[in-house]
Amino acid sequence: MSEALYVTRSAVEKVDGLHRRGTLFDGSRMAFGVHGPIKDYYRLEGQPDLPLPVDYIVAATGG
C-alpha cells in the first residue's frame, strides 16, 4: 500500500446538546447542528438552527 496523498487535520468538539464545533488545521471554525424538517421531525425545538454536517459536504462538492 502506498502513502496517503493527503491527510486532513481537524477536530470536532461538543458544545451543547446536538451543537458541535469543528476546527480545521488552519484555525477555520464551523458550527454543526440541526435545522428545518429534521429538527421538526425529531421535535428538537430547544436546539439552535445550525447547518447539518451533510450541508457542508454538499456545499464542498458543489464548490
C-alpha distance (Angstrom), angle and dihedral (degrees) to the residues before:
residue distance angle dihedral
M1 . . .
S2 3.80 . .
E3 3.78 127.7 .
A4 3.79 119.3 -84.5
L5 3.79 115.3 -92.1
Y6 3.79 92.3 -146.4
V7 3.80 135.4 9.1
T8 3.79 119.8 -165.5
R9 3.78 120.4 -139.9
S10 3.78 113.5 -154.1
A11 3.79 142.8 130.9
V12 3.80 134.3 -150.3
E13 3.79 122.4 -157.4
K14 3.79 131.9 -173.8
V15 3.80 112.7 -116.2
D16 3.82 101.1 176.1
G17 3.81 136.5 -37.1
L18 3.81 105.6 -28.3
H19 3.83 93.5 -17.1
R20 3.83 111.9 114.5
R21 3.80 131.2 176.6
G22 3.78 121.9 -147.5
T23 3.80 123.7 -159.5
L24 3.81 123.6 -165.0
F25 3.81 126.5 -151.0
D26 3.81 91.7 -97.0
G27 3.81 93.2 53.9
S28 3.81 96.2 -101.2
R29 3.79 110.9 147.2
M30 3.79 132.8 -157.4
A31 3.80 135.2 179.5
F32 3.81 124.9 -130.6
G33 3.78 129.1 -165.5
V34 3.79 139.8 110.6
H35 3.81 136.1 -61.5
G36 3.77 144.0 161.6
P37 3.80 123.1 9.1
I38 3.81 93.6 -2.7
K39 3.78 91.2 55.3
D40 3.81 90.3 47.5
Y41 3.82 94.4 46.2
Y42 3.81 93.4 52.9
R43 3.84 92.3 39.6
L44 3.79 94.1 -122.0
E45 3.81 96.6 155.6
G46 3.81 92.0 146.2
Q47 3.81 94.0 59.2
P48 3.83 121.0 92.2
D49 3.82 118.0 -111.6
L50 3.81 104.1 -102.1
P51 3.82 133.2 154.4
L52 3.78 117.7 -89.1
P53 3.82 117.1 -121.8
V54 3.81 87.8 -111.2
D55 3.83 89.2 58.6
Y56 3.82 88.5 64.0
I57 3.81 92.0 46.5
V58 3.80 92.3 52.3
A59 3.81 91.5 46.4
A60 3.81 91.4 49.2
T61 3.80 94.1 50.9
G62 3.79 91.2 48.1
G63 3.80 94.0 47.3
